Amino acid sequence: MFTANSIMFIYAESPLHAGTGRSLGAVDLPIQRERTTQYPMIQGSGIKGQLRAVTEKKLDKEEHLSIFGPETSSASEHAGALSVGDARILLFPVRSLNGVFAWTTSLDVLARFARDAALAGIKMNVDISKIDVPAQTALIGSTQIRANDMVVLEEFSFAASVSEQVANIGRWLAENALPKTPEYDYWRKELPNKLCILPEDVFRDFALYATEVQTHVKIDPDKKVVIDGMLWTAETLPVDTLMYAPLNSADSYRKKVTLTGAQILDKLKAAQIQRIYLGGDATTGQGMVALQIK
């Protein structure tokens, strides 16, 4: 039984490909997506594996085993106390006619986040149920991404409606979801101005079709042409995507170490994990994310 809960925010600092393997669709290597909504996601097992790797030298060995569990060969000894949920989308960046880009989201995405946050004892500063997004309308926090009376994202335009509730959500996310290091000062200031709440179907379509698709090749060193079969495409989440993953902890099962669930989450925070790599293609500079544990 879990005795402590928290939220870990995941901010993409480079294109992020958490893949599913080969596909029969137009993109050879698509990203992981939820079955029902088709929103991008990252499976919790991969995130937990990376956390385990980067904390191995930051934590006491016995505490590390208590938190993450033993190696597979000794898995029957006891379970790890930490549970890492799947990472879900919160903000998705989309090209904007004004303001360069907008952080887009929708009411169902925000409502799911508010539900997960409530389980962790975290309360947002806005009641999502009292916000309404009319069809073909974009709720925005300021006029920064507005062009005349419209918001133009990619090649689609929406009636612009400035809402103080959106600005409040943006300020809360800037304060709680983004890293507090100096290099994020600019982004914390800009988030309330560039936040945009879209109709749910519209947001889903952007999250489905506005990802980056990169072409990869392998060149024959002698002929200087693409080797047969070595031309493929891979889908990535764009830079500045914001996701979150629930963190839940039980009291430790390892007899040598007695830690409560709250102490385990405190140990994880104290490790000060600022950045990790998720997904594939780390050797080409992809998958770097900044972490903020609430």
KAJO-V848006 format. One record per residue. N is the residue number from 0. SS is DSSP state (H for helix, E for strand, C for the rest). OMEGA is omega in whole degrees, 0 to 359 (999 if undefined). D_CENTER is the distance of its C-alpha to the mean C-alpha in Angstrom with 2 decimals. Layout:
n=N ss=SS omega=OMEGA d_center=D_CENTER
n=N ss=SS omega=OMEGA d_center=D_CENTER
//
This chain:
n=0 ss=C omega=180 d_center=25.92
n=1 ss=E omega=180 d_center=22.97
n=2 ss=E omega=179 d_center=24.31
n=3 ss=E omega=184 d_center=21.33
n=4 ss=E omega=177 d_center=17.81
n=5 ss=E omega=179 d_center=14.92
n=6 ss=E omega=174 d_center=11.23
n=7 ss=E omega=178 d_center=8.96
n=8 ss=E omega=185 d_center=6.41
n=9 ss=E omega=184 d_center=4.35
n=10 ss=E omega=184 d_center=5.73
n=11 ss=E omega=177 d_center=7.00
n=12 ss=C omega=174 d_center=10.73
n=13 ss=C omega=177 d_center=12.08
n=14 ss=C omega=189 d_center=11.77
n=15 ss=E omega=179 d_center=9.68
n=16 ss=C omega=170 d_center=11.70
n=17 ss=C omega=195 d_center=11.05
n=18 ss=E omega=179 d_center=14.31
n=19 ss=E omega=186 d_center=16.69
n=20 ss=E omega=183 d_center=19.89
n=21 ss=E omega=181 d_center=22.52
n=22 ss=C omega=175 d_center=22.68
n=23 ss=C omega=181 d_center=25.71
n=24 ss=C omega=183 d_center=24.05
n=25 ss=C omega=180 d_center=24.20
n=26 ss=C omega=183 d_center=21.39
n=27 ss=C omega=184 d_center=22.43
n=28 ss=E omega=180 d_center=19.09
n=29 ss=E omega=177 d_center=16.44
n=30 ss=E omega=178 d_center=12.80
n=31 ss=C omega=180 d_center=12.05
n=32 ss=E omega=174 d_center=12.25
n=33 ss=C omega=183 d_center=13.31
n=34 ss=C omega=187 d_center=17.09
n=35 ss=C omega=185 d_center=18.05
n=36 ss=C omega=186 d_center=15.70
n=37 ss=C omega=175 d_center=14.64
n=38 ss=C omega=175 d_center=11.10
n=39 ss=E omega=177 d_center=8.69
n=40 ss=E omega=175 d_center=7.46
n=41 ss=E omega=183 d_center=7.83
n=42 ss=C omega=185 d_center=10.96
n=43 ss=H omega=182 d_center=11.38
n=44 ss=H omega=178 d_center=14.50
n=45 ss=H omega=179 d_center=13.06
n=46 ss=H omega=181 d_center=10.83
n=47 ss=H omega=179 d_center=14.02
n=48 ss=H omega=178 d_center=16.15
n=49 ss=H omega=177 d_center=14.61
n=50 ss=H omega=179 d_center=14.87
n=51 ss=H omega=184 d_center=18.37
n=52 ss=H omega=186 d_center=19.32
n=53 ss=H omega=180 d_center=18.40
n=54 ss=H omega=185 d_center=20.01
n=55 ss=C omega=181 d_center=23.14
n=56 ss=C omega=181 d_center=25.11
n=57 ss=C omega=184 d_center=23.74
n=58 ss=C omega=171 d_center=24.88
n=59 ss=C omega=186 d_center=28.35
n=60 ss=H omega=181 d_center=28.89
n=61 ss=H omega=178 d_center=29.96
n=62 ss=H omega=179 d_center=27.08
n=63 ss=H omega=178 d_center=24.63
n=64 ss=H omega=179 d_center=26.37
n=65 ss=H omega=183 d_center=26.34
n=66 ss=H omega=189 d_center=22.61
n=67 ss=H omega=182 d_center=21.52
n=68 ss=C omega=181 d_center=24.78
n=69 ss=C omega=175 d_center=27.33
n=70 ss=C omega=185 d_center=27.18
n=71 ss=H omega=182 d_center=27.65
n=72 ss=H omega=180 d_center=31.39
n=73 ss=H omega=187 d_center=31.69
n=74 ss=C omega=182 d_center=29.18
n=75 ss=C omega=183 d_center=32.03
n=76 ss=C omega=179 d_center=32.68
n=77 ss=C omega=178 d_center=29.95
n=78 ss=C omega=170 d_center=26.37
n=79 ss=C omega=184 d_center=23.54
n=80 ss=C omega=185 d_center=22.83
n=81 ss=E omega=174 d_center=19.03
n=82 ss=E omega=179 d_center=16.88
n=83 ss=E omega=180 d_center=13.14
n=84 ss=C omega=176 d_center=11.72
n=85 ss=C omega=177 d_center=9.53
n=86 ss=E omega=181 d_center=5.74
n=87 ss=E omega=181 d_center=5.89
n=88 ss=E omega=174 d_center=5.33
n=89 ss=E omega=177 d_center=6.66
n=90 ss=E omega=181 d_center=7.90
n=91 ss=E omega=182 d_center=9.03
n=92 ss=E omega=180 d_center=11.64
n=93 ss=E omega=180 d_center=15.05
n=94 ss=E omega=182 d_center=18.34
n=95 ss=E omega=178 d_center=20.72
n=96 ss=C omega=175 d_center=24.49
n=97 ss=C omega=177 d_center=24.50
n=98 ss=C omega=177 d_center=22.16
n=99 ss=C omega=178 d_center=20.80
n=100 ss=E omega=176 d_center=17.49
n=101 ss=E omega=170 d_center=16.02
n=102 ss=E omega=183 d_center=12.65
n=103 ss=E omega=175 d_center=13.15
n=104 ss=E omega=179 d_center=12.42
n=105 ss=E omega=183 d_center=14.96
n=106 ss=H omega=181 d_center=16.85
n=107 ss=H omega=176 d_center=15.86
n=108 ss=H omega=180 d_center=12.10
n=109 ss=H omega=180 d_center=13.23
n=110 ss=H omega=177 d_center=15.82
n=111 ss=H omega=178 d_center=13.68
n=112 ss=H omega=180 d_center=11.59
n=113 ss=H omega=178 d_center=15.08
n=114 ss=H omega=179 d_center=16.40
n=115 ss=H omega=180 d_center=13.96
n=116 ss=H omega=180 d_center=14.46
n=117 ss=H omega=177 d_center=18.18
n=118 ss=H omega=179 d_center=18.35
n=119 ss=C omega=179 d_center=17.21
n=120 ss=C omega=181 d_center=19.83
n=121 ss=C omega=182 d_center=17.64
n=122 ss=C omega=176 d_center=19.10
n=123 ss=C omega=184 d_center=17.92
n=124 ss=C omega=182 d_center=20.69
n=125 ss=C omega=175 d_center=20.99
n=126 ss=C omega=184 d_center=22.20
n=127 ss=H omega=183 d_center=20.02
n=128 ss=H omega=181 d_center=22.96
n=129 ss=H omega=179 d_center=25.19
n=130 ss=C omega=179 d_center=23.28
n=131 ss=C omega=178 d_center=24.60
n=132 ss=C omega=179 d_center=23.42
n=133 ss=C omega=178 d_center=26.49
n=134 ss=C omega=178 d_center=26.46
n=135 ss=C omega=180 d_center=26.09
n=136 ss=E omega=175 d_center=25.02
n=137 ss=E omega=174 d_center=22.13
n=138 ss=E omega=184 d_center=21.80
n=139 ss=E omega=183 d_center=21.15
n=140 ss=C omega=179 d_center=21.32
n=141 ss=C omega=181 d_center=23.91
n=142 ss=C omega=187 d_center=26.05
n=143 ss=C omega=180 d_center=24.24
n=144 ss=C omega=180 d_center=22.74
n=145 ss=C omega=175 d_center=25.82
n=146 ss=E omega=191 d_center=28.52
n=147 ss=C omega=179 d_center=31.71
n=148 ss=C omega=185 d_center=30.78
n=149 ss=E omega=167 d_center=28.00
n=150 ss=E omega=183 d_center=24.36
n=151 ss=E omega=180 d_center=24.21
n=152 ss=E omega=190 d_center=20.95
n=153 ss=C omega=179 d_center=21.60
n=154 ss=C omega=183 d_center=25.05
n=155 ss=E omega=181 d_center=24.62
n=156 ss=E omega=182 d_center=26.02
n=157 ss=E omega=174 d_center=25.56
n=158 ss=E omega=184 d_center=27.76
n=159 ss=E omega=177 d_center=26.34
n=160 ss=E omega=181 d_center=26.49
n=161 ss=E omega=184 d_center=25.80
n=162 ss=C omega=177 d_center=24.70
n=163 ss=H omega=177 d_center=24.76
n=164 ss=H omega=178 d_center=22.45
n=165 ss=H omega=178 d_center=19.68
n=166 ss=H omega=179 d_center=20.54
n=167 ss=H omega=177 d_center=20.47
n=168 ss=H omega=179 d_center=16.94
n=169 ss=H omega=179 d_center=15.96
n=170 ss=H omega=179 d_center=17.98
n=171 ss=H omega=179 d_center=16.52
n=172 ss=H omega=179 d_center=12.89
n=173 ss=H omega=182 d_center=14.40
n=174 ss=H omega=189 d_center=16.29
n=175 ss=H omega=188 d_center=13.97
n=176 ss=C omega=182 d_center=10.29
n=177 ss=C omega=178 d_center=11.18
n=178 ss=C omega=183 d_center=13.13
n=179 ss=C omega=180 d_center=16.80
n=180 ss=C omega=187 d_center=18.25
n=181 ss=H omega=182 d_center=20.66
n=182 ss=H omega=178 d_center=18.83
n=183 ss=H omega=179 d_center=16.33
n=184 ss=H omega=181 d_center=19.33
n=185 ss=H omega=184 d_center=19.36
n=186 ss=H omega=176 d_center=15.77
n=187 ss=H omega=178 d_center=16.35
n=188 ss=H omega=186 d_center=19.55
n=189 ss=H omega=187 d_center=18.29
n=190 ss=H omega=179 d_center=15.38
n=191 ss=H omega=182 d_center=18.00
n=192 ss=H omega=185 d_center=20.04
n=193 ss=H omega=179 d_center=17.58
n=194 ss=E omega=184 d_center=15.82
n=195 ss=E omega=176 d_center=17.02
n=196 ss=E omega=184 d_center=17.13
n=197 ss=E omega=169 d_center=18.36
n=198 ss=C omega=189 d_center=20.26
n=199 ss=H omega=180 d_center=18.25
n=200 ss=H omega=181 d_center=19.84
n=201 ss=H omega=179 d_center=19.28
n=202 ss=H omega=179 d_center=15.54
n=203 ss=H omega=181 d_center=15.42
n=204 ss=H omega=176 d_center=17.63
n=205 ss=H omega=180 d_center=15.63
n=206 ss=H omega=181 d_center=12.45
n=207 ss=H omega=189 d_center=15.04
n=208 ss=H omega=182 d_center=17.31
n=209 ss=C omega=173 d_center=15.85
n=210 ss=C omega=177 d_center=13.73
n=211 ss=E omega=175 d_center=15.52
n=212 ss=E omega=184 d_center=18.20
n=213 ss=E omega=178 d_center=19.78
n=214 ss=E omega=181 d_center=23.29
n=215 ss=E omega=178 d_center=24.38
n=216 ss=E omega=171 d_center=28.05
n=217 ss=E omega=187 d_center=30.40
n=218 ss=E omega=172 d_center=33.67
n=219 ss=C omega=185 d_center=37.03
n=220 ss=C omega=181 d_center=38.32
n=221 ss=C omega=183 d_center=41.89
n=222 ss=C omega=181 d_center=41.64
n=223 ss=C omega=176 d_center=38.70
n=224 ss=C omega=180 d_center=37.33
n=225 ss=E omega=177 d_center=34.35
n=226 ss=E omega=181 d_center=35.12
n=227 ss=E omega=180 d_center=35.60
n=228 ss=E omega=183 d_center=32.47
n=229 ss=E omega=172 d_center=30.28
n=230 ss=E omega=182 d_center=28.66
n=231 ss=E omega=181 d_center=25.28
n=232 ss=E omega=180 d_center=22.10
n=233 ss=E omega=179 d_center=18.46
n=234 ss=E omega=177 d_center=15.47
n=235 ss=E omega=169 d_center=12.42
n=236 ss=E omega=183 d_center=9.36
n=237 ss=C omega=173 d_center=10.79
n=238 ss=C omega=179 d_center=10.65
n=239 ss=C omega=169 d_center=9.26
n=240 ss=C omega=178 d_center=6.26
n=241 ss=E omega=177 d_center=4.29
n=242 ss=E omega=176 d_center=1.90
n=243 ss=E omega=179 d_center=4.79
n=244 ss=E omega=176 d_center=7.38
n=245 ss=E omega=173 d_center=11.08
n=246 ss=E omega=179 d_center=13.53
n=247 ss=E omega=181 d_center=17.10
n=248 ss=E omega=170 d_center=20.21
n=249 ss=E omega=171 d_center=23.80
n=250 ss=C omega=187 d_center=26.78
n=251 ss=C omega=178 d_center=27.43
n=252 ss=C omega=182 d_center=29.45
n=253 ss=C omega=187 d_center=30.91
n=254 ss=C omega=183 d_center=34.45
n=255 ss=C omega=183 d_center=34.72
n=256 ss=C omega=178 d_center=31.96
n=257 ss=C omega=179 d_center=31.77
n=258 ss=C omega=173 d_center=28.48
n=259 ss=C omega=178 d_center=27.27
n=260 ss=H omega=180 d_center=23.75
n=261 ss=H omega=179 d_center=23.36
n=262 ss=H omega=179 d_center=24.79
n=263 ss=H omega=177 d_center=22.39
n=264 ss=H omega=177 d_center=19.34
n=265 ss=H omega=177 d_center=21.40
n=266 ss=H omega=180 d_center=22.08
n=267 ss=H omega=177 d_center=18.44
n=268 ss=H omega=182 d_center=17.97
n=269 ss=H omega=178 d_center=21.28
n=270 ss=C omega=176 d_center=20.22
n=271 ss=C omega=177 d_center=18.26
n=272 ss=C omega=183 d_center=15.59
n=273 ss=C omega=183 d_center=14.32
n=274 ss=E omega=172 d_center=12.83
n=275 ss=E omega=173 d_center=12.46
n=276 ss=E omega=176 d_center=12.38
n=277 ss=C omega=178 d_center=10.44
n=278 ss=C omega=184 d_center=12.03
n=279 ss=C omega=175 d_center=15.32
n=280 ss=C omega=178 d_center=17.41
n=281 ss=H omega=182 d_center=16.94
n=282 ss=H omega=174 d_center=20.61
n=283 ss=H omega=174 d_center=20.02
n=284 ss=C omega=181 d_center=17.53
n=285 ss=C omega=175 d_center=14.37
n=286 ss=C omega=178 d_center=11.22
n=287 ss=E omega=180 d_center=11.43
n=288 ss=E omega=174 d_center=8.55
n=289 ss=E omega=184 d_center=9.60
n=290 ss=E omega=173 d_center=9.35
n=291 ss=E omega=179 d_center=10.80
n=292 ss=E omega=184 d_center=12.36
n=293 ss=C omega=999 d_center=13.94
//
